[in-house]
Amino acid sequence: MLPGTTQAIKISGGNQTNPHVDCNLTSYTEDDFQGASRISYYDFATNTNHVVPGNSLDLLSDISGSKIAFTEVDWDGDHILVYDTVSESTTVIPSWGRSRPSIGGNLIAFEDRSFSNASEISIYDLTTGMVSRLTNDSLLDQVPAVSPTGNAVVWEKCQNNVTGCDIFSAIQTSAGTFQTQLLTGAGEDRWPRTNGDLVVYVSNKSGENDIYFQRVGGGTEMHLSIPGDQRWPTISGDLISFESGTPGDYDIFVYDLSTGSLYQVTNTHTRGSPRHSAISACATASGALSTPFRARETSMSTPSRSRFRVQPRTRSTISSRWSTASTCLRELRTVS
């Protein structure tokens, strides 16, 4: 187990779910069970919670720096809003039928149903205020993820019955210009996430759900083969977090690409399985590992950096060092 201390950062009724983190801020959805759903964020520097202005029908947030992108449901459909925690201002992305945003730098990618019922992937540039389409086909394009700097977008492309899913990437080659390519083929490939250099995803091509990763522009596919069922990976710097276990009994693990070591972060057999981990590597010295619990509390664990490499569960044969090791780790989860 990864050692550390835990403190509650949110204790209240209702549900706190869908956490996302970037350095000192984490955003999440807060459902009060009374018909209101709000986006809140926690500031690790001040140990304070804040509510993002909205219409109380807000959900599915993501965060990059001081900016929080989220979906707001209104009478005419879904809209995407971007709240800046510094200026305390809100930007509304034009049109309806747009949801599930992912933000990195000044780029936001989202599922776009403003053209038809089939989801496309579109992007919005906060600098220019322009919306552009990355996809234009009859298939189901969904679950986009943007790299931290906005240089790359990854997503799933599936048949309309949500089978036959493959991973696609789009790399920004110049301002507003993206080169799109197919990255996978065999199996059902889902839930891609990228740090701008690598894309990590889940595939069942081995006969079970395992973690795979490769360069975001394509290349050799690496397979993290460990026992059990893996799901919902995320990546930041050299660190990949994901859930591993069996149905109804999952825990959070972190794989360090720079050392090939796997660490178990949670042991929740008596509390219920965690859901949707998120991880952020940033240039700060706090070394905080934050862990929001879904049902009634959010918690933060701060491990000693000297004790991070404790009890590796396995070691990979992967020898390539894909990126520079991180100095800060924050990892979030929700418990069902």
N, C-alpha and C positions, 0 to 999 in steps of 0.2 A: 504493500500500500504506500501511496505517496503521503508522507507525514505533513501535518499542518494544524493550525488552529482555526476554529470556526466561530463566526459571530453572525447572529441574525441581522439582516438589513431590512427585512420587511415582514411584519407579522400582522395579518389582518384577515377578515373573512373573504370569501370569494376565491377566485383562482388567479394566480400570477403565472403566465405561460409565455412561450415563444421568446426566450431571452436572446439578445445579441449584445456583443461587447466590443468596444474599441478603446483600449488603454484605460482612461479613468472614468469612462461612462458606460453604463449598460442600459439598454432599453428593453421593455417587456410590455406585454398586454395584460391588463388588469380587468377582470370580469367580476362585477360585484354580485352576480346572481340575481340582480333586481332589474335587469334589462339594459344596464349601462356597461359598455366596454371602452376602456380608455388606454392610451399609451402613457406609460410612466417611464422615468429614467432615474437611475441612481448614480450619484457622483461620489466616486471612491475618495477623491481628494478632500471633500467636506463631510462625507458620511451622511448625505442628505438625499431624500427622495423628492422628486418633482413630477407634476402632471403636465403633459403636453396639451396645449389648447386644442380642442376638437369638439365634435358634436355628440360625444358619448356613444358613438357607433364606430369606434376606431380599433384597428387590429393589424396584425402582420407587419411589425416594424422591422427596420434595419438601421444600423448606425455607422457613420464614418466621421471621425473627428467630432465636430460640434453639431453635425447635421443628422437628424432622424427622419427617415422616410417611412411613411406608413399608408395603409389603406383606410379610407373613410367611406362608409356606406351612407348614401343619401337616397332621396326619393327617386332619382333618375338612374341610380346604379352606383358602381364603385368608382372612387376617385383616388388619386395619389396626391398626398401633401408632403411637404418637406419643411420641418421645423428646425430652426437654428437656435441652439441653446445659448449662444453668445449674444446675438442680436435680438433674440426673442421674437423673431419674425417668421412668418409662414409663407411658403411658395406653393401655389396650386398648379399642378401639371394639367394642361388643358384637356378637355374631353372626358367622357365617362367610359365605363367598361374596362378600366385599367386597375390592376391590383397586384399584390405580392411583389412589392419593390425590393430591389437590392441596390445598395449605394456603395460606391467607392470613389473617393475624391469628389470630383464634380459631375460624375456620371451616374445615372440611375437607369437600371434595366428593370423591365416589368412585363407581366403578362398583359397582353393587349387584345381585348375583345371588342374594340370600337369599330372594327372592320366587319366582323362576323362572329358567330358563336364559337368558332374554333380559335383557340388562343394563338396569337403570334407573339414574338418577342420584339419589343421596341425599346429604344433608349431615349433618355432626355438629358441634355447638356445644360447644367445649371449656369454655365458661363454665357452660352448663346441663347438659351431659352428655346432651343429647337428640339422637336421630336423626330426621330428617324426609325425606320423599320430595319431590323436585322433579318427577319424571316418574312416570307410571302409564299405560302403554300397551303395545301388543304389538310396538312397533318397537324397534330397537337403539339405545339411548342410551349414548354412550361418550365417552372422552377428555375428562373435565371439566377445567376450569381455573378457579381462584379468583383474584380480584384481590388485590393486596397487603394491602388493609384488610379484605377479606372482604365488601365491599358488593355484589359481583357474581360470578356463576358463568356460564360459557359451556361449551357442549359440542356434539358432533355427534349428530344424530338420523338414522339410516339405515334402509333396508329391512333385513330379516334376512339378505339375501345381501350386505350391506355395500356396496350401491349406493344411488343416490338420496339422498346425504347432504346435509343442510342444517345451518346453524348456528342454535342457539337461545341465548338469554340469560335469566337470572333476576336481577333487581335487587331488593335488600333495601329495602323501603319502610318497614318498621318492624321492631322486634325479632322475629325468627322468621318474618316475612312477606315473601314474594318474589313479584314480578310477572314472569311468564314470557312471552316472545314469540319468534316466528320472525323471523330477521334476513335470511335469504337464500332464493333460489328456484332460479334457473337454474344448470345445471352441477352438478358434484360439488364440494361445499364441505367442507373438512376442516381439522383441526388448529387450532382456535381458541385464542387466548390473549388475555388482557385485562389492562390496567393500571388498570381500574376506570372509565375514561373512554372508551377505545376498545377494540374487539375487532379483532384481526388474524387472518387465515386465508388458506388457499390455495384457489383455485378454478380450474377448467379452462374456465370459461365463454367465455374468449377464444379457445379452441382449444389453449391450452397452460397449464401450471400457473404461475399468477402470484400475487403477493401483493395482497390487498385489505384494506381496513380501513374501519370506520365506527364511529359512536357505539354504545356498548354498549346503549343504549336504542332504537337504530334511527335511521335518517337517510340522508343521502347516502353512497353507497358510493364510496370512492376506490380507484383502480386504480393500482398501482405497476407500470408496464409497462416491463420491461427484457428484453433478450435472454436466452434459455436457459430452463431448467427451475428453478423455485423450490420449496422445500419447508421444512417444520418451522420456521415463524416463531415468534418470541417478542417480547414488548414490555415495556419498562420506561421510565417517564417519556416522554421524547421519542424514544426510540431503539427501532427495530425491528431485530432480527437475524434472519438466515435463511441458508439454503444456496442457492447458485445455481450452475448449470453444466449439464453433460450427464451422463447415467447413467455412473457410474464415475469422474467427474471433477468433483467439487463443491468449492466453497470457501465460507467464511463471509463475509458482507457485513453491514454496518450502515447503515441508513437513518436520517438525522436529520430528524425531522418539523419541527423548528424552523427548519431552513435549507433543507430540500429537497435535501440532499446525500447521495450514496451513496458508501460507502467499502468497499474490499476489505480484509479483515482477515487472511486467510490466503492462502498460495500453496503448495499441497500437492501439486503434480503429481508430485513424486518420493517422496511419503510415503504416498499413499493419500488418499482423500477424507474430509473431516471429516463427522461426523454429530451431529445433535441439539445445536444451539447453545442457550445460555441466557444471558440478560443481566440485570444488576441495576443500577439507578440508585439511589444512596443518598447521603445528605448527609454524605459524608466527603471528605477532601482527598487521599486517596492516589492516585486516578485509576488504579487497577490494572485491567488487562485480563487475566483469567486464562483459560488455554486448556488444559484437560486432554486429553491424547492417550489414545486408547482402549487400545492394545495393551500398552504397557510403561511408560508414563510419563505424568505429568501436569505441565503447565507453566503458568507465569504470566508474562504480558507486561505491563509497566508503561509505558504511553506517557506522554510529556510532555504536559500539558494544553495547552500553547501550540502543540503540533504535532498536535493531534487533527484539525484540518480540513486535512489534507494530501491532495492528489491526489483530489479528488472525481471519481467515475467518471461521474456524470450529475447533473442537477439537475431536480427535479420542478417542475411549474407549480402545485403545491398551495401556497396562500398562507396558509391558516389555521394559527395556532399553537395546537395542541390542548392543550398543557400546558407547565409550566415546564421550562426546560432543566435537565439533571442536572449535578451536580458530581462524580459518581463513576461510572465505567463498569467493569463486570466482565463479560466474555463468555467462555463456556465452549464447548468442542466436544469431540467424541470422534472419533478417526480409526479407520477400519476397515482 
